[in-house]
Amino acid sequence: MTPIAGIATSGLRAASLGMQAAAHNIANLATPDAARQGVALSAGPGNGVSATVVGAQADPAAPVEDIGAMLSYRTMFGANLFVLKVADQTLGSLLDVKA
């Protein structure tokens, strides 16, 4: 895997984890004492991103924040998918030139 593909893949995983955490929070709105989740993002090895599920505090505005987070994670996922697509096309073009 190329370094660019590795970085984009880590971004896909982080976006997916963030989407799962936000979906968990929305799905459990009516569940008493349900623990809210958040995602902590940090720089990963090789300039990728590392994502970890963390506990989040209860907040009356949380459902709105969760929906906003889902939109952000969807955009993050799409951007990293685009990077993978371009990297694949570039590698394919490079192989065509060398062939």
VENQUI-V924867 format. One record per residue. N is the residue number from 1. SS is DSSP state (A for helix, B for strand, O for the rest). PSI is psi in degrees with one decimal (none if undefined). OMEGA is omega in whole degrees, -180 to 180 (999 if undefined). Layout:
n,ss,psi,omega
N,SS,PSI,OMEGA
N,SS,PSI,OMEGA
This chain:
n,ss,psi,omega
1,O,135.2,179
2,O,157.1,179
3,A,-38.8,180
4,A,-42.8,179
5,A,-38.3,178
6,A,-40.9,179
7,A,-45.8,180
8,A,-38.5,179
9,A,-39.3,177
10,A,-34.6,176
11,A,-37.9,176
12,A,-43.5,179
13,A,-42.3,-180
14,A,-43.4,179
15,A,-40.5,179
16,A,-43.8,179
17,A,-40.6,177
18,A,-41.3,178
19,A,-40.7,179
20,A,-41.5,-180
21,A,-44.2,179
22,A,-40.5,178
23,A,-39.1,177
24,A,-45.1,-179
25,A,-43.1,-180
26,A,-41.8,-179
27,A,-26.4,-177
28,O,20.4,180
29,O,-40.3,-177
30,O,1.3,-179
31,O,118.1,180
32,O,139.6,177
33,O,21.5,176
34,O,135.0,180
35,O,125.4,176
36,B,152.0,179
37,B,151.5,173
38,B,175.9,179
39,B,128.5,175
40,B,123.6,179
41,B,138.7,177
42,B,161.6,178
43,B,131.2,180
44,O,179.1,179
45,A,141.2,178
46,A,25.0,179
47,A,15.8,173
48,O,-164.6,180
49,B,144.2,177
50,B,133.4,-178
51,B,137.1,180
52,B,134.5,176
53,B,131.6,179
54,B,160.8,176
55,B,146.9,179
56,B,150.1,-179
57,O,148.6,175
58,O,140.5,-178
59,O,130.8,-180
60,O,-28.2,180
61,O,4.6,-174
62,A,-41.1,-180
63,A,-38.5,178
64,A,-42.3,178
65,A,-38.5,179
66,A,-40.4,178
67,A,-41.7,175
68,A,-40.2,178
69,A,-40.1,179
70,A,-40.2,178
71,A,-40.8,178
72,A,-44.0,-180
73,A,-32.4,176
74,A,-43.4,178
75,A,-42.4,178
76,A,-43.8,180
77,A,-46.6,-179
78,A,-40.4,180
79,A,-42.8,179
80,A,-33.5,176
81,A,-39.2,177
82,A,-41.6,178
83,A,-43.4,178
84,A,-42.0,-180
85,A,-46.6,-180
86,A,-40.3,178
87,A,-40.6,178
88,A,-43.4,179
89,A,-41.1,180
90,A,-44.5,178
91,A,-40.4,178
92,A,-42.4,178
93,A,-40.2,179
94,A,-42.3,179
95,A,-35.6,177
96,A,-39.9,-180
97,A,-39.4,-178
98,A,-16.8,-176
99,O,none,999
